[in-house]
Amino acid sequence: MARYVRLCPRFLRPTLCFLTLAVSPVGLVTGSPRVIWEFEGIESASAGSAGGPTISLKAEPEQVSGNGVSTLRWSVQHASRCQASGGWSGERPLSGSLPAGPLARSTSYTLSCEGAGGNALATVTVEVLDRTLRWQAPTQNVDGTPLTDLAGFVVYWGFQTRGYFSSLEIDDPTARAWEADLASGTYFFALTAVDADGNESAYSNEVRKTIP
């Protein structure tokens, strides 16, 4: 007789149980792997109170190769002081530029400013381009029991979110990375975990990654 279990993939965001499946009582569905997030570089405008400071913070370029260097440029209005955090630190003037790197991995930079009208904060991320997709393996089945028979993973990818057109089976339970031998471009990736009985988990969190 089939029993019903709720699939609860481990997202980087708070876990959401969103799907119920019937499975055989002789097999347990594995938990989902978690893909390590790959950042995307974007220009950041400030978010703060009306009448407060305004921040323009950007990275040039937004994407670099491994050990590459970007330049952070910022300008602030209606503020008395600014503080850097994340990939940089310390007090910053109200305008300026600074090299960021060499960078081995994608890094976020935050600038928070305060003034008579309130506070504001802006963040920009420099994406380090490589072909490596990295993940963390699940340690439990969806019913909370230990996962002892992990057999491998399936990598899915496509050009649209959750619109995967291709996949690759990795028959190695110890694998934690995959070198994507794909044409240059931007892809959406997700993984599933597979146990020794062939049970496949729900999708992992999805990441958007640019392949150089």
Helices and strands as residue ranges (DSSP letters): E 3-7, E 19-23, E 34-35, E 44-45, E 47-48, E 54-60, E 63-65, E 68-77, E 81-86, E 90-92, E 95-103, E 107-115, E 118-129, E 132-136, E 150-158, E 166-170, E 177-179, E 185-195, E 207-211
